[in-house]
């Protein structure tokens, strides 16, 4: 009997092997993992990738340490130069009290005054601020009942000396000092020298002291 079984197995060995392989493959294919059955124990550390998770499943990590300060950037372009700060100095000189003309008198560099041959330059002077300024833009005009040939020359004086800030006004014609500029040191004595051939008018003036 045993001999018959051995002989039978030898004759059908290939068939039995094919059957075993087929059964084994079917069993492997039939394996299905139930939902939520894979846990941390079954997952190899660091094996999952970002694409294995849905958007929003991975919580945001804590902010990292603040980085070091970057290099200093290039210096920006220089801005436009602003206009100089200015003090507007205006006034008038009343020439009606002058008895004889032509005559030269002194007047304060700012405000209204009455011309008089008895007023000294010291009495007419005013002190400049405690900072360096620049005198410029002098203008003057004869006003009132002046004669048609009336003229008046007005000059800014600095510490008793004539400056280039000067002009001559004629009847109904204003004058100006053009582009002339005078540097005025701190605490300087300023006055106006007026030379006129008319005693029936007013001399109006204005100029600027800029820093």
Secondary structure, 3 states (H helix, E strand, C coil): CHHHHHHHHHHCHHHHHHHHHHHHHHHHHCCCCCCCCCCHHHCCCCCCCHHHCCCCCCCCCCCCCCCCCCCCCCCCCCCCCCCCCEEEEEEEEECCCCCCCCEEEEECCCEEEECCCCCCHHHHCEECCCCCEEEEEEEEEEEECCCCCCEEEEEEEECCEEEEEEEEEECCECEECCCCEEEECCCCEEEEEEEECCCCEEEEEEEEEEC
